[in-house]
Amino acid sequence: MIALYKINSPLAEKIADILYKFDQKPTFYYSKNSLLDQIMNPLVLITSCSYIEEVETLHVPIVPLSINLSDVEKVIQEENLYSNKWIIVASKQEIEWLKLEKNLSLKDHFQFIVKDNLSQDNIQKNSIFFVSAWENNFLFPPYLEKNIRYVEPSIATITSAVRQALSLISITRDMLREKYQVEAVVNSAHDGIIAVDRSGHITLTNENAKHFLGLEGEVIGRKITDYIPHSDMVRVLQTGKKEIGDIAKIFDRQMVINRFPIIISDKVVGAVSNFKEITEIQKLEMKVRKKLHHSGLEAKYRLMDIIGNSVEVSDVKQQAKLFAETNATVLITGESGTGKELFAQGIHLESNRAVCPFVAVNCAAFPESLLESELFGYEEGSFTGAQKGGKQGVFELAHGGTLFLDEIGEMPLRIQTILLRVLQEKSIRRIGGNRTIPLDVRIIAATNRNLDEEVEQKRFRSDLYYRINVLTLELPPLRRRIQDIPLLVQSMIAQFNEEREKKIETLEEDVYPFLMSYHWPGNIRELRNIIERMVLLNNGPKLSISQSPFLQKLQRKNYQDLKENQLSLKQGEKELIQYALNKYSNKTMAAKSLGIDRSTLWRKIKEYNL
């Protein structure tokens, strides 16, 4: 197909007349969007040099239409304009070709001005301006209208362009041949493949797709919704977002479906989908489990999504990335609110289990009896109220992926015993069941307790502790990474602006100093709570402490805590010095054991009246 782009009617008619003689029916387009609708179909484009930049990103054969010096000389001769200066006004690309022609033909009596550079400074009243016919919408000063001559390309020029376009048809045929080759490759694939254009018309399919979807006869050109009324391809065309690993049942077959938008020049011009039947038992098992228990089975945050540039956070992220390369159990420690689950998700997504389920369970959220069934599942009739058909536990749901056991320090001792056996045998047995179910699950555990002390107090099994504490990741509290607070606050404000329909743009000068002086016992969770309250209470575009009266109470509490901590530190120092003095009769030895010099020790003795 030969298409004419932004060519005015008289000239377009001339080109069309020539094309008709070669049994070619041209199409006419006047906007890039209208061309994009046809981009999936092979075509040759004829347009003026002025519009080449507009369409060159479409990646189709383009025949540039341009006037030449002979066309200009013809006008000069017909109107007897030999006594005037001659200036050709055209696009930059067109002038480059005209200058080349001028140099080759030794015609040095022409001057050239790029149309975008035309100004009062380079307009000479006694000159004749020659402009391409397709530039008739170009505005000249009214007093120069009599000096303007619009130059039509000669029949020879038009014929040459048409001849070139006709010769390029063979290239489009080659493109079609390549298309047929692609179709042959597509038809040889084991997957079902189907592609649609921007309007949802089918442009490509293979025999497997026809078989899976029950398509019969010629389907190319038909709308996908004629066969699948609620096709998800329509959504991909609208959103321009790819969809990977969707699960659907088609004619009693369980399918894994991937959908991709086709994007050219930042515009969605089509979409392609490939899908296949699930035949491998383990893949079917993992995908079905994910479908049946969708909530909580996917990790969302990568390590790169964790906000913070401080050395403390950077070191932990680097260590977590290293841990992700293994399948060893990881124990994440840290105070409440430091982001332990974020790091667990990040480790999962950096590992070779990233495409498999990520299941999180809070061990402190369930009483003992419910925690056991939540972890290991149960069979039908195993207890009063048991769900018909039984229930999978989180270990089964996480098969092939990662199980995150949050607050593992809160787990009752009896459940710890069962968990230890599961980790050792890599299999589970549901409550009330006799069947042993093999598992492939990586464990990431987290706690804000000191498990060493818990083991000493007999509240945590030492053998389980050694089993889960293979790799340890200690997260720093927020007070040790206060330089990250501005980044965290900015991210939180952006999120709350969107969620709460607010427009907070900046912060008062006193906000950051306050936030960075507070000791943050609740860490990032507490920071998030405070920022959300400030956003909700704020009335303008600038976040301020004055509009958040609850912060005054927080300031007083912060001052009191700091004062108490200071007193506590002094008391501890006093007791430590007293212990050293009692242990060593020699004050030099006592000072050395404390890591201070003798004069400092004497000063402390005097300060504490020891």
Summary of the structure (lengths in Angstrom):
residues: 610
radius of gyration: 38.1
end to end distance: 101.6
largest distance: 122.3
contacts: 1802
relative contact order: 0.06
helix: 49%
strand: 19%
